[in-house]
Structures are given as C-alpha cells and as structure tokens.
Amino acid sequence: MTTTIEVGMLGLGTVGSGVVSRLQQAATQIEQTQGLRLHLAAVAVNHLAAPRAVTLPLGTRLTDSIQAVVTDPKIQLVIEVMGTLEVAEQAIATALKHGKSVITANKDLIATAGDRLIAVAQRQHCDLFYEASVAGGIPILRTLTDSYATDQVTALAGIINGTANYMLSAMTAGQTYAQALAAAQTAGYAEADPTNDVLGLDTAYKLMILSRFAFGQGPTLPTLQPTGITQLTPTICQQAARSGWQVKLLAQAQPANGQLYCRVAPVAVPSQQALSQVGGVQNGVAVTSRAIGASLYTGPGAGSTATANSVLNDVIVAAHNLIHQTAGVAFNRQRQCLPVANFNQLSQAYLLFSSDSEHAWQRLALTQQVKLRRQTTNCYQTGILTPDQAQVLRANGAQLVPIMGTVTWAKSAAVKPLVVAADIAI
Ligand SMILES: NC(=O)c1ccc[n+]([C@@H]2O[C@H](COP(=O)([O-])OP(=O)(O)OC[C@H]3O[C@@H](n4cnc5c(N)ncnc54)[C@H](OP(=O)(O)O)[C@@H]3O)[C@@H](O)[C@H]2O)c1
C-alpha cells in the first residue's frame, strides 16, 4: 500500500533544486521500496520571478509566503533549505507548532539555536532531522546515532569544509591563497562571501553538531575559538607535504581526563593516514570507537544532488514516523555534561615554519629545552612542547601547525576547562 505525504519546502536554491530533481528521479524507487508518495505541495522562495534551475511538478504551488507553507493544514512535513538564522528559526518553530515534522540542512541554525528548536519538536511530538547540516552527502549523523548505538566513540577528527579543503589542496599544488580562493569560487565551491569557510566558522558549527552526536556534548563557539586557513601559504602546505604531512583544516573532539577536548584549526595530518588523502572538496570524518576501532567516512560534503539525497533520507524516516505515529524521538539521544577544553591547552608536537636562520632557531630551542628537527628549508618538527613553550616560539615569529596524534594526555594542572556547555542533546 502506498501512503501519500504532503511536503512543503522553504528555499529553491542549490539544495532545494536538488530536492526537486531527486524527488522526481527517485519517485518510483521511493514508492516501490518505501511505500511512500512524497507530494511536493508548495515551495516558498524570496524572489518569485527569479529564474530556477528546475521546473516544479504540475500542482506544486510556488509562493513568497513562508507562513503559507508552514501553517498549511494539508502539509505534514516541511523541508527548510533556505538558510538564514532568524527567519528560518521562526519558520521551523511555526511549522513544529503546527504539528509538522521538519527537515533542515541549516548548520548555522542548528549549531546556534538547535536546543530551542529541539525543545519545541519534543513538546510537539514532531521530528526535527538535520543530517545534511554536517558533511552534506555523508550520512554521518544517523550513522553515529544508529550504527554506534552499542559502541562508544573515543575520538573524532573531520575534514568537514569542502571550500577550505579545496583551497588547501590547491595551495599544496602551488597556487597562492588568492588563486585558490578564486578557483574555488569559479568552480562554485566557495560562496561570494567565503568568510565562514576560511575563518573556520563553518567547520566549528559542524563540529558543534557532530560532537553532540559522538559524545552527547559539544563545544560552544567561544570554547572552540576556531583558527581558519587565512594565515597559511602555499610554501607552508608544500613544505609540510614534502616532509610527510598534509595540512588540513581539522575539526577534532576527544574526551580525556574527564573533559572534552575540541579544536578547529589547521593541523598537519601524517601522509600515511587515510584522512590526509581526503582532497579537494571531499569531506572525511574519522571516527575511533571501542568496538569498531578506526573508521573513515568520506564523500561529498556539499553539492546539490548529494545534499538533497541526505535531506530526502531524513524525509523518508520522518514520513514513516508520521505514518506509524512514532514521530518525536530525538534525532540525537546522546547526552553528557563534560567541561569543554581546547586541544591547544595540551602538550604536543608541531611543525614549525620560519624563514629565520636555522642557527637562530636551534639557539632558541636550546635555551627553551625544545627539540627541533629540520625537515626542509624553513620547516622543522618540534618535540613535545608545553603550551608555554609553544607560546614562546610563536612570540619569536614561528608559525606553528600542530601535528595530529602527538598530544600528551597526561593530566596537567595547567589545563583548565573553559566553559561547561549547555546541557542539550542536539
Ligand atoms: N549548497 C550546499 O551544497 C549545501 C550543503 C549542505 C547544507 N547546505 C545548507 O542548505 C541551506 C540552503 O543552501 P543553498 O546553497 O541551497 O542556498 P541558496 O542556493 O542560496 O538558496 C536559498 C534559497 O532560499 C530562498 N530564500 C532565502 N531567504 C528566503 C526568505 N527569507 N524567504 C523565502 N525564501 C528564501 C532563496 O529564494 P530566491 O531563490 O527566491 O532568492 C533560495 O531559493 C543552507 O542552510 C546551507 O547552509 C547547503
């Protein structure tokens, strides 16, 4: 038996167009394998007359009224793919209050206002799913929720911003920062305003969500203080690559010593590790857990079709929940309340970059009791540095890139938790 679910959508841009195409292309498959007919009843946009990448199916209403979609009594499920913060939060809250399940791809919103919206969804016994908000086409959130249900994640490291990863790959191949950014924009991988991508904010938002699924606890933006890629140069990327590391904008989270350590920053990933081979716009999430061990999930972190696929998978789960009246179970059921600390507060090894003379650096290393091994011209590998030693080297003009996997976990009196994150389970 086939059940029809009435769907409304907010936004018809890159992801929204992908949803329309995928809905049309996969309609028969969805009907045959899921027993569902997903009928797109209405789509809200900002500019009614703007040209569209797709033609809406006959019978789908195009409107510029979000309200008309989220309060339509016939619509059972709303897809939010318009972005924005306040407008989207208001729209999702209204849809939930009208008893509709909601699927969103909006990581900025879920990272910053997810707790409020989840509370509304729980009160209303509606689903609020957001698989596409992290790593676009990689089904990582549901994998963490379902496939790690009996396992325990012990560490997470992800390349979760395609724009930054594309730029770093291009810089490793010799392009300047400006050339790499222009190429990313020409290829449609970077937005006109790439601020959130290059400053690490987009990666931070995604880690805030991802970490809650892995550990029941996420950092806040002030605890993360993300470092982006704007200070990196092709020379740094190339010298690191020649010495056996790939510089990646990494999102990391790992519980230790009763705290959750997090970081978003450029990190030197050993070239023999599979994560270092995640290049271009690809995303990769490395999960270490007690039962499975080391796993790596890679795939497209963005793009119309891949992201739409994640959105539609959420739609199908939510549609089944509507039919079986099982909606309202939290997407993420992990919950912990650990103090959050930053990886930078721990002793670890670094790649040191400086064009000053080797003699000067070796002299400073001697006075600071720091081991320094030359890798290539102007590139050195340090021994394990305390945060204070790292600070001294930075103050003397060194650019330091932490080396993945070198953190010393011994409990240190110098490590103080930054902030206790709110007790929420998004
Ligand atoms: N692009 C990706 O690959 C990707 C991947 C993962 C997640 N996401 C997330 O998915 C969401 C959508 O991204 P996108 O790339 O598809 O954006 P986009 O191409 O800019 O499309 C946004 C759409 O939303 C509509 N819209 C914006 N503000 C509106 C408002 N106030 N009222 C009604 N409609 C409004 C726009 O209408 P008009 O067309 O009329 O202007 C447009 O159709 C964002 O949250 C993004 O972070 C995107």
The ligand as an ORCA input file, in Angstrom:
! r2SCAN-3c Opt
* xyz 0 1
  N      24.791     24.284     -1.032
  C      25.212     23.189     -0.425
  O      25.926     22.367     -1.007
  C      24.784     22.913      0.994
  C      25.271     21.762      1.634
  C      24.848     21.481      2.948
  C      23.995     22.359      3.582
  N      23.567     23.484      2.925
  C      22.649     24.379      3.626
  O      21.407     24.347      2.927
  C      20.775     25.610      3.023
  C      20.477     26.140      1.629
  O      21.679     26.308      0.915
  P      21.674     26.633     -0.654
  O      23.099     26.529     -1.082
  O      20.664     25.824     -1.354
  O      21.233     28.167     -0.652
  P      20.817     29.077     -1.901
  O      21.252     28.443     -3.170
  O      21.278     30.439     -1.593
  O      19.223     29.045     -1.878
  C      18.471     29.659     -0.863
  C      17.006     29.607     -1.258
  O      16.232     30.062     -0.157
  C      15.386     31.085     -0.580
  N      15.275     32.072      0.499
  C      16.275     32.724      1.138
  N      15.771     33.561      2.061
  C      14.429     33.431      1.997
  C      13.355     34.033      2.673
  N      13.546     34.962      3.610
  N      12.090     33.672      2.329
  C      11.860     32.750      1.370
  N      12.851     32.132      0.686
  C      14.118     32.475      0.995
  C      16.014     31.710     -1.812
  O      14.973     32.273     -2.605
  P      15.284     33.021     -4.004
  O      15.831     31.945     -4.898
  O      13.963     33.482     -4.469
  O      16.246     34.107     -3.708
  C      16.649     30.471     -2.455
  O      15.730     29.810     -3.274
  C      21.711     26.490      3.853
  O      21.322     26.423      5.197
  C      23.057     25.818      3.667
  O      23.943     26.057      4.741
  C      23.947     23.786      1.665
*
